[in-house]
Amino acid sequence: MDNRAYEKYKQENPDVYTPLSTYDYLEWFVQEMTAVELVVCGVAIVLAVYAIYKLFLKLKDKHTDDPDA
């Protein structure tokens, strides 16, 4: 950009800094969840519990197979 094109561009497209107080209507936590969101969260929780259960069984079996114990 030459011939003061950048200055012209900045005049036509000024930087807009929106203060955070503008977004007061946004909520941190959702008050109501749709059925799909509930199903997705439920499946994620079930998978996490299953993974922890399998990890626990794997560690338990590792200790019982130890011949030196």
N, C-alpha and C positions, 0 to 999 in steps of 0.2 A: 504494500500500500504506500503509495507516494502521493505527492501533491496534497498533503494534509487530508488524505482520505480517511486516515484513522480518526482524526479529530472530528471530521464530519460524521463518521460512523458512530462515535461516542455521543455526539449530540443527538443523533436520530435514535439511538438505542442506549439510553442511560442504564447504569447498573441499578437494580432495584434490590434493596436490602429490606426484607420484610421482617419486622420484629416478631419474636415468638409469641407475644401477647395477642397477635392476630389470630392465632390458632387455638384460642381458648375453647372452642367448641369441640375439639378432639378429646376423646376419652382414652384413658390409659387401659381400662379393662372393658371388655364387651359385656353388656348386661344380658343379652340374649344371643344364643348360638343357634344356627340352623341345624337341621337334622344331619346334613352332610358333614358339617363341622364336628358334631358330636360323634358321628361314626368314625371319622378320621382320628379324632383324639382317643376314642375307645380302642381302636385297632393299634394305635401307637403304644398305648399303655399296656395292652395285652402282649404285644411283641417285646416290650421292654421287660415285663415280668417273666416271660418265657426265656428270654436271653439270660437273665440273672439266674433263673432256675437251672438252665443247662450248664451255666458256668459253675454253679454250686455243685452240681452232680459231677462235673468233670474234675473239680478239685477234690471232692470227696473220694472218688474212685482212684485218683492218683495216690492218695495217702494209704488206701487199703491195699493196693498192689505192691507197695514197697516191701521187698523181702527182708530188709535190714531192720524193720520196725519191730 
